Amino acid sequence: MRVKLLTLGCRLNEAELEGWADRFQARGCQVVGHEDPADLIVINTCAVTQQAVRKSRQILRRSHRVNPGARLIVSGCLAALEAESLAGESGVDLVVGNQDKDRLVEIALDALDIPSMPELAIANDASPLFTRGRQRAFVKVQDGCRYRCTFCITTQARGEERSRPVGEVVATVGRLHRAGIQEVVLTGVHLGGYGSDTGGDLAVLVSRILAETEIPRLRLGSLEPWDLPDTFWPLFADSRLMPHLHLPLQSGSDAVLRRMARRCKTDEFARLVEYGRALVPSLNLTTDIIVGFPGEDRDDWRRTLAFVEAMRFGHIHVFSYSPRAGTLAATLPDQVDAGTKRQRCQELQVLAVRMKGEVLRAQIGQQAWVLCEGPDDGAQRASRFGYTPNYLPVQVVADAPWMTGNRLIDVTLTGLAASGEAMVGQPVRRSE
């Protein structure tokens, strides 16, 4: 049974896909690449915006059109919110809601009467990742969120907070490393809320992973700028915890943040950033900004631009606000017109590019440890792409046979690539 796994949206969706890939393989199925023919297709949908809903349906319909003979399973946030509608789509054999997605493989094998084998003890946890062209593994440690930001539909789709047991996460990371994975990213809907339902916290989880596994690089996925325990920042003393955090700000105006029902205002965010950079000098911070939230006036926008510039972000994900049915924000007055949102997005993009360039140029002349991406296929290439520990992109000059994918390499950062979007890394010779 050839199984193709498709997703869009957050890293949590990717982590869930990787978990399904492991379990399908363990039951004797073959996980294939995106362009390969398949007997079964599983789509993990997204519903965070109306655009994500459209893209989810487009992927579903294209998959059926290109593989008309394949069985089709739909899961994810759109499946949780619009199960009946998706079940009526042409070619859909099964819809699995978020509440059941941890058992998706078993449900699929049973409901669709798919032949399988007893679970294999010898399955390679990393091979489905490599098949899909991935080296960095996403590990889901938490699901759901107890907060209700007014623009967010995810909390309705994902439900209450649920944390995976620490021992289970540690065992997963250990298996991935033994299978050849060099870098793991911990993900969740509200990652900082890990342990809220079990009496633990994120710091305990990270410290256990660092103590009980030998994974060379551990990253944290998107992390809301609250609920971080006092024991969090000292963890970065271990160089295997990568000094990069994605802290969603959403707006630099406190008035807008109040309408969003965000729990962190600008002065608290600034103090958090100052404290983190004092303890972790190499820390790179990235963020999300929603442009044109209802009621955002010129003063709000000026405050956002000024605050964003003061924070010196290494990268910004810019989102133009669009009303999402079912959220409180969609009912708020003073919706911002499309032309204003477009202009503000352009302004913010210009600022984001300038700040990213400043962050990249500040690294020139330094040495960094880069994980070269791409397959370890023995093929020699002119360059390899990878990221520094603080998640800055690097084009590595690959002028030696030993420079393959999925390899950690020390490089000297010598300048900016022609695009200005990445640095150039010259490998440090082994003799050095």
Summary of the structure (lengths in Angstrom):
residues: 432
radius of gyration: 22.0
end to end distance: 48.8
largest distance: 65.3
contacts: 1451
relative contact order: 0.09
helix: 37%
strand: 21%
